[in-house]
Amino acid sequence: MSSTAPSNAPRPDSAFDIVVLGEINVDLILGPDARPTFGQVETLVGDATLTVGGSGTIFALGAAQLGLRVAYCGVVGDDNFGRFMLDALHHRGVDTHDVIVDPVQKTGCSVILNIPGDRAILTYLGTIDALSADQIDASLLAQTRHIHVASYFLQYRLQPDLPALLAQARRRAVTVSLDTNWDPAEQWQSGLWDVLAETDGFLPNEAEACAITGQTTVEAALAALAGRVPTVAIKRGGKGAIAQQGSQTARDPGFRVDVVDTTGAGDSFDAGFLSAYLRGEPLDAALALACACGALSTQAPGGTTAQPTLDQACGLVRSR
């Protein structure tokens, strides 16, 4: 595999705020009523948008939009989709020195079929699961305050050695957060509990938290996870979010906005939460900022078009 790592600027000497370990793929969003009919029937849809995909890349762009210094470690193919994604990261100022360009595999792609109130996602993995621990430069992890791991259940090659990698980083006082996203196999294992033992912040949504813990309520899932991870924030969509840090619990009802597309809202939530977390904000303030970032991101198609600046997100919080 090639280890070519393109960049549009020299890496700064100062430390990064966040290094993201995650997948890189494009999203093709079809809607607003994309209901396919098989039998070679051609169905017309009202809109099509090719945009940034992948939980990790949407998170990275959201964090950069909030003013954090972000570096990315992942894999793309040597193709148009890969170049599209690298351009998007460059445009928002995300460092891509440690993005690997694979000359053999294709960049991953998700096709999102939107219908009112729901969506279906078809994903071609390609390079999505190509990152392995031995490809990650240890010197990169020494330059950051925090590591965020995205789409854990899709990172098949990264999973086995991730606990040791994170433990090494934490010995250097680097904090770690994790967002698993949905497990396509619905097994909810893959060594996750070993990774959570090396995690400072866990950011699942409600369905994921309940599936991982085997609990039937968000409160029970939160209690189970908070017994293992110092800080847990669970996303609840239109119902806001709930979080626990030690013995402290916080709830936020979220914000009412005109929703266009919910793609990536959870990743923008993560960016807002960690922005506040890294500034040492109280748990309730971090949860409010996270909900604001998630809500504002839904006001345009795609996961990144409407991601807010810190001033915009704080303005929404103040308006309440």
N, C-alpha and C positions, 0 to 999 in steps of 0.2 A: 504494500500500500504506500502511496506517495505521502510524504509529510509536508508538502508544499503548504505554506501558510501565508496567504496574501494579506496585505494591509495597505491602507491609504496614507499612513503616517507613522513616524517612529513611535515606539512605545514610550510613554512618559516614565521618568525615574520614580515618581511618587507612587505610593501604593494604590491599588484599586479599592473601591468600596466593596464591590461584589465580583466574584468570578462565577460564571454560570457553567455548569456541566449539564449538557442537554442535547436534545434533538434539534435538527434544522430541516424544515420542510415548507413547501408552499401550500396554501389553501386555495382551492377553486370553489367559490361560494355561488350556488345557484338558487334562485328564488324569485319572488317571495312564495311561490307555490310550486315547488319542484317535486312533483309526484310522478315518478317514472311508470310507464306502462310497457311491459314486455310483450314479445310477439312482433318485434321490429316496428313498433309504433313510434313515430317521431312526435315528441311532446315539446311545445314551445314554453319557455320560461321568461319571466319578466326582466330578469337581470342576471348578469354573470360578472364576478369580480375575482381577479387573480391577486392574491394578497399574501402577506407574511403569515405563515402558519407555524405550528409547533409551540407547545407551552413554554419551552425555554426561551425561544427567540422573542415571543410576544412579551414575556416577563422582562427580558433584557432591555427591549426597546422602551417598555413602560418605566423601568427603573432609570434609564438614561434620561427620559423625558422629565423625570422628577429631579434631575440634577445629580444623580449618583454616577460615579466613575465605574464603568462596567467593562469586563472582559469576557469573552465567550470562548468555550472549548467544546467543539462538536465536529461533525463530519458532513461535508457536502460532496456531490458528484461534480465532475468537470463538465458541466452542462449549463444550459440556459437557466434552469431553475436554481442551480447553485449560485450562479452569478447574480441572479435576481435577489437572492437572499443576502449575499455578501454586500451588495449595493445598499440594501435596506439597512443593514447593521451599520455600515460606514456612514450613511446619511445621518443617523441618530448619534454618531460618535462612539459606538461600541467598538472596543478593540478586538480585532480578529486575527492577531498574530498566531493564535493557537487553534484556529479553525483549520482542519485537515481537508485537503482536496483530494478525493479518491478518483483516480483515472479510470477505474473499472465500474464501480457501482453508480447507479443513478441517484440523484437527490430524491428524497421522499416526497410524497404528494398526498394530500387529503382532498377529497371531493365532498363538499358539504351540501346536502339537500335540505333547504329550509322550507318548512311549511308553517302556517300559523300555530304558534305555541309549541313547536317541537322541531327537531331536525334529525337527520340521519347522516352518518359520516362513513365514507369509504376511504380506506387508507392503504396506500402502497408504501411499505416500509423503506425500501431502498437503503439510504444511508442513515435512517432514523436510529437504528440500533447498532451502528457501526463503531461507536466510541468505546474504547477499552481503557482500563486504568493505566496500562503501560504506555499509552500514547499521551498521557497528561504530564506536562513538564512540571517537575516539583518546584522549580524556581518561580513558576507562575503562582502557585499556591502560597508561596512565601511573600508575595507582593500584595496580598489582599487582606481585608478585614473580615470578609465573610464569603462563604461558598453556598450557592443555591443549586440544588439538584432538582431537575425537572423531569417529568414523565418517567418516573422510576420503572414502572411496569413495562415500558417499551425499551428500556436500556438493558437488553439481555446480556450484552458483552461486558457492560460496566458493572453489573450487579455483583458478581462473585468477589471482586477485590475492592469494592467500594467501602466497606466498613474499615478496612486497614488504611485506606487512603484518607478517609475523613478523620480517623483517630490520629494519624500523623499530623494533619493540619490543626486539629484541636490542641495538640501538645504545644503548638506555636501560638496558642490563644486566638486562633481563627474560629469564629462561630459558624454554624452550619444550619441551613434550613432545607426542607424537603417538601415537594408537592408531588405525590405519586401519580395523580390523574387516575382514570379508570383502568382497571385491569381487564384487557380483552379476553383473557382466559377465565376471569372471574374466580381465580383461586386465592388471591389476596395473600400470597406467601412470598416466594422468590427471595427469601432471606431478608424480608423487610424489617423484622424485629431486631436483627443485628444492626441494620443501618440506623434504625430509630435510637438505638443505644448510643450512637455517635452523633445525634442530632439535637440541636438547641431549640429549633422551631419547626413545627409540623403544621402544614396548611392544606388539609384536605377539604373537599366539600362534604355535605351531610351524608349523601349516599355512600361515598367512599369511606367515610369515618365509620359508619354503621357496618358496612361490609367487612372492613378490616378487623373490627373489634368483635363482630358477631352480636352487637347490641341492636335493639330495636328503636331506641330513642336517641336524639342528638345529645341529650344531657348525659345519658349513660355512656355513650361513646366518648364524649369529652372527658368524663371522669376516668375512663379506662386509659385513654391516651395520655392524659395529664399525669397519670401515675408513672409514666415512662419517659416523657419528654418535658423539659422545663417550661416551654411555651407552646400552646396549641391554639390555633384559630381555625374554626370550622365555618366555611361559607355556606349560606342557606338561600342563595338566590334572592328572590324578591322579599324574603323574610329577614334579610340582613345577615348577621353573623353572631357567633358566640365564641368566647375565648377564655382560656384559663392560664394563669401564670403563677405557679406555686399555689397558695391558698386563695388567690384573688381571681374572681370571675367577672367578666364583662360581657354585656350584650349590646348590640346596636341594631336598630330597626331597619337600617338602610335608608335609601333616598328614592323618592319618586321622580323618575325622569321619563321622557318619551323614548322608548326603546326601539331602535332600528335593527340591531343585530347583537346577540349576546356572545358571539364568538370571542374567546379570550378574556371575558370579563373576570374570570377567576384568576387569571395570570396578572391582570392589572391590579386586582385586589392584593395579590401577593406583593407586587411592587410597592404599593402604598403602605402595606403593613411593615415591610422590611425597611422602607425609608424611615418610618417613625421609630422602629425598633433600633436601628443603628444610631439614631440620634438620642436614644435613651428616653423616648417619650413614654408616658404611662400607658398601661394596657388599653384603657378605654379610648385614649386619644389615637393610639395606633389602629384600633379597630374602626373608629370613625373615619380616619383618613383612608383606610383600606376600602371601606364601603363606598366612599366618595369616588375613589379612583375606579372601582369596578363599575359603578353606576354611570359615570361620565363616559367610560369607554364604549358603552352600548349605543351611543348616539350617532354612529355612522357604520357603514358596512365594513366588515373585517375587524380583526382584533386590535389594530394599532392606529387607525386613522384618527380616532377621537380620544386617544390616551391624553390625559391632562398634564399640564405642568403642575408643579407644587403649589404655585399661587392659585391656580384654578381649582385644584382639589381642596385646598384650605378655604377658599372662598365659599365652596358649596357647604363645607362643614360649618362655617360661621353663619351661613344663611339660615341654618336650622336653629 
